[in-house]
Amino acid sequence: MANDRLRWNNKYLQEAYKLPRKPSALLAKNKSRLLKQSGKRALDLACGSGRNSLFLARLGFKVDAIDISDTGLRQLVQCARQENLKIRAIAMNLQQVILPRARYDVILNFNFLQRSLFAQIENALAPNGLLFFESFTERHMILQDKKMNPAYLLNNHELKSAFPTLEILCYRETDCAEKSKGARASLIACKKQTTS
Ligand SMILES: C[S@@+](CC[C@H](N)C(=O)[O-])C[C@H]1O[C@@H](n2cnc3c(N)ncnc32)[C@H](O)[C@@H]1O
């Protein structure tokens, strides 16, 4: 795991990974949905240098942004300070996280896969909370024509049933010949309010 931290720290020193970076298209397209969300507490899992955390914070969210790379997080903190945004950067290995129950109105998980977090993500959403999840599928390895660790790739159709207690609002799996995009599965899902 220390290796993961060093590997990602090195990436965030490269120009292509430095801020400013555009937020994910899935988030940008759902700006009006996010603005309508009544609660404003958000969590960005494996946020990197925080392009998506910044997007949410600029919409008025108070964001907890977690990543193992302190180099990525440092960029995020600097940018958040300049704009006076409410972002708490947390340097942490997500293998060891215990997420609080029913805390977040929005949870983001982009380009990162840790299956052991699935149940915790469901529990950490507040009633009516939204989950935005997008990551690479096993088709990505074929499109990229290179060997990748299958533990970090979603199986085809896996994401659709990964969060059984949430209501799916949008789901798609896409293949894109463009190398930087590849094959991904995307989900927006909502935690229904329980009536008792
Ligand atoms: C492909 S980047 C995605 C960054 C961001 N979500 C985005 O879409 O721009 C994957 C991120 O996962 C982080 N990461 C990898 N393993 C991790 C772990 N065990 N705990 C926390 N973060 C981790 C890396 O540091 C890196 O920032």
The ligand as an SDF file (V2000), in Angstrom:
LIG
                    3D

 27 29  0  0  0  0  0  0  0  0999 V2000
   -7.5130    7.1170  -11.2720 C   0  0  0  0  0  0  0  0  0  0  0  0
   -7.2980    8.1010   -9.8140 S   0  0  0  0  0  0  0  0  0  0  0  0
   -8.9190    8.8110   -9.6710 C   0  0  0  0  0  0  0  0  0  0  0  0
   -8.9260   10.1610   -9.0200 C   0  0  0  0  0  0  0  0  0  0  0  0
  -10.2740   10.8770   -9.0110 C   0  0  0  0  0  0  0  0  0  0  0  0
  -11.3380   10.0700   -8.4290 N   0  0  0  0  0  0  0  0  0  0  0  0
  -10.6510   11.3220  -10.3960 C   0  0  0  0  0  0  0  0  0  0  0  0
  -11.4880   10.6730  -11.0490 O   0  0  0  0  0  0  0  0  0  0  0  0
  -10.0770   12.3040  -10.8550 O   0  0  0  0  0  0  0  0  0  0  0  0
   -7.3200    6.8550   -8.5310 C   0  0  0  0  0  0  0  0  0  0  0  0
   -7.0500    7.4270   -7.1510 C   0  0  0  0  0  0  0  0  0  0  0  0
   -7.1870    6.4020   -6.1850 O   0  0  0  0  0  0  0  0  0  0  0  0
   -6.2810    6.6860   -5.1370 C   0  0  0  0  0  0  0  0  0  0  0  0
   -6.0770    5.4440   -4.3650 N   0  0  0  0  0  0  0  0  0  0  0  0
   -5.5760    4.2660   -4.8090 C   0  0  0  0  0  0  0  0  0  0  0  0
   -5.5970    3.3550   -3.8160 N   0  0  0  0  0  0  0  0  0  0  0  0
   -6.1130    3.9800   -2.7220 C   0  0  0  0  0  0  0  0  0  0  0  0
   -6.3830    3.5840   -1.3810 C   0  0  0  0  0  0  0  0  0  0  0  0
   -6.1320    2.3280   -0.9790 N   0  0  0  0  0  0  0  0  0  0  0  0
   -6.9000    4.4740   -0.5290 N   0  0  0  0  0  0  0  0  0  0  0  0
   -7.1600    5.7450   -0.9350 C   0  0  0  0  0  0  0  0  0  0  0  0
   -6.9300    6.1970   -2.1830 N   0  0  0  0  0  0  0  0  0  0  0  0
   -6.4150    5.3140   -3.0720 C   0  0  0  0  0  0  0  0  0  0  0  0
   -5.0280    7.1600   -5.8660 C   0  0  0  0  0  0  0  0  0  0  0  0
   -4.1650    7.8900   -5.0390 O   0  0  0  0  0  0  0  0  0  0  0  0
   -5.6530    8.0090   -6.9760 C   0  0  0  0  0  0  0  0  0  0  0  0
   -5.7480    9.3610   -6.5970 O   0  0  0  0  0  0  0  0  0  0  0  0
  1  2  1  0
  2  3  1  0
  2 10  1  0
  3  4  1  0
  4  5  1  0
  5  6  1  0
  5  7  1  0
  7  8  2  0
  7  9  1  0
 10 11  1  0
 11 12  1  0
 11 26  1  0
 12 13  1  0
 13 14  1  0
 13 24  1  0
 14 15  1  0
 14 23  1  0
 15 16  2  0
 16 17  1  0
 17 18  1  0
 17 23  2  0
 18 19  1  0
 18 20  2  0
 20 21  1  0
 21 22  2  0
 22 23  1  0
 24 25  1  0
 24 26  1  0
 26 27  1  0
M  CHG  2   2   1   9  -1
M  END
$$$$
